[in-house]
C-alpha cells in the first residue's frame, strides 16, 4: 500500500497513480535483489533456475513500470532521454 507524507485526500488521482507506480517499481527492484541473493546463496541448480526465471519476470515488471512512468511523468522521461 502506498503511503503518503501528506493527507492523501488533498492529492489528485494522477499524483496518486504516479506514487503507486513508483512504489511498485521500488518493490519490483527489491524483489530482483532478493531473487539474485537467493540464487547466489543456493547450491541447488534446479532451484537456481526457477529463481532466475522469477527474477527475470520481476525485471520485466520493472521495465513495464519504467515505461509507464516515462509516458506519464514528462520530467522522468526527459531524464531517461538525457542519460541514454
Backbone torsions as a table, in degrees:
resi	resn	phi	psi	omega
1	UNK	NA	133.4	-179.6
2	UNK	-74.6	131.4	176.3
3	UNK	-104.6	144.4	-178.4
4	UNK	-116.3	147.4	176.4
5	UNK	-78.4	-24.7	-178.8
6	UNK	-114.8	170.2	178.6
7	UNK	-58.9	115.8	-175.6
8	UNK	-63.2	-22.4	179.0
9	UNK	-69.5	-18.4	179.0
10	UNK	-90.0	-6.3	-179.0
11	UNK	-91.8	141.2	178.0
12	UNK	-78.6	166.3	-175.7
13	UNK	-64.6	-36.5	178.5
14	UNK	-61.2	-44.2	178.3
15	UNK	-63.5	-40.1	178.0
16	UNK	-65.2	-41.8	179.5
17	UNK	-64.4	-41.2	177.4
18	UNK	-63.5	-40.6	177.5
19	UNK	-63.3	-39.9	177.8
20	UNK	-63.3	-43.0	-180.0
21	UNK	-65.1	-43.3	179.4
22	UNK	-64.1	-42.8	178.6
23	UNK	-64.4	-39.9	177.8
24	UNK	-63.5	-39.4	177.6
25	UNK	-62.8	-44.1	176.5
26	UNK	-55.8	-45.8	-178.1
27	UNK	-66.8	-37.4	177.9
28	UNK	-65.9	-43.9	179.2
29	UNK	-64.6	-38.4	176.3
30	UNK	-62.2	-43.1	179.3
31	UNK	-63.3	-39.0	176.9
32	UNK	-58.6	-46.2	178.4
33	UNK	-60.7	-43.3	-179.2
34	UNK	-63.4	-44.9	178.3
35	UNK	-62.4	-43.7	-179.4
36	UNK	-61.5	-41.7	178.0
37	UNK	-61.3	-43.9	179.7
38	UNK	-66.4	-37.7	178.0
39	UNK	-61.2	-47.9	-177.8
40	UNK	-67.6	-30.3	-178.0
41	UNK	-81.1	-23.2	-174.8
42	UNK	-84.9	144.1	173.8
43	UNK	-102.9	0.5	-176.2
44	UNK	-94.0	111.6	-175.8
45	UNK	-63.2	-35.9	179.1
46	UNK	-64.7	-44.3	178.3
47	UNK	-66.8	-41.5	179.4
48	UNK	-59.1	-40.1	179.1
49	UNK	-64.0	-43.8	178.4
50	UNK	-63.7	-45.8	179.9
51	UNK	-64.0	-37.7	178.1
52	UNK	-64.3	-39.2	176.6
53	UNK	-60.7	-47.2	-180.0
54	UNK	-63.5	-41.7	177.9
55	UNK	-58.8	-43.7	-178.5
56	UNK	-66.9	-31.9	174.3
57	UNK	-66.0	-38.4	177.3
58	UNK	-63.5	-36.4	177.2
59	UNK	-63.5	-39.4	176.9
60	UNK	-62.7	-43.8	179.0
61	UNK	-61.1	-43.3	179.2
62	UNK	-61.1	-43.3	179.5
63	UNK	-62.5	-39.7	178.6
64	UNK	-63.5	-39.2	179.1
65	UNK	-69.2	-40.0	176.2
66	UNK	-60.5	-43.0	178.0
67	UNK	-59.8	-45.1	178.1
68	UNK	-59.1	-47.1	-178.3
69	UNK	-64.1	-38.9	178.7
70	UNK	-63.4	-35.2	-179.7
71	UNK	-77.6	-23.4	-172.3
72	UNK	-115.5	-3.9	177.5
73	UNK	-133.8	98.8	-172.1
74	UNK	-62.7	-34.1	178.1
75	UNK	-69.1	-40.9	176.4
76	UNK	-57.9	-46.1	179.2
77	UNK	-62.8	-43.3	179.7
78	UNK	-59.5	-42.8	-179.0
79	UNK	-65.1	-40.2	176.7
80	UNK	-64.7	-41.2	-179.8
81	UNK	-63.6	-38.1	-179.1
82	UNK	-71.7	-22.2	-174.5
83	UNK	-114.3	21.3	176.1
84	UNK	-69.2	NA	NA
